[in-house]
Amino acid sequence: MLAAYASPWPIAQACALAAAGIKLASFPIRRGERWALGTSFAMWTMLFLTRPYTDPRCLVVLDPHQHGCHTFMIAVLLGIVGLVLAR
């Protein structure tokens, strides 16, 4: 694992965003509150924009002959589907 990904800041950011997303999905989104969908979309956008700019492997994710961050992009797709279904 690269030292940049194992430092305390990226781990703390990912854990905080995951905890906030779980809390949003558990209560406000299930009740249909619009602010919760907007907040969840903003959190998803922060994660989606941060990873490709900090990890050059994400730029080759569409090339089937190179390994990139395929797991992350699958998670992004699941996030999009989840937000659309929650809407």
C-alpha angles and dihedrals in degrees: 000000000000115000091233091063095045096053117111097250100062091042093049091047093050093047093048093049092046092050092048091048092051091049091049093048093047099056124001099037092049089053090052098244110166096212090060092056091049092049092047091050090050091052091048090050092052091053093044095050097042100053100053092048094050099038116055090194089072091067091066096048093111093054107089092202096060130060115237133151096306094153091055093049091050088052089050090053091049089050091053092049091047093051092047091050092046090053 
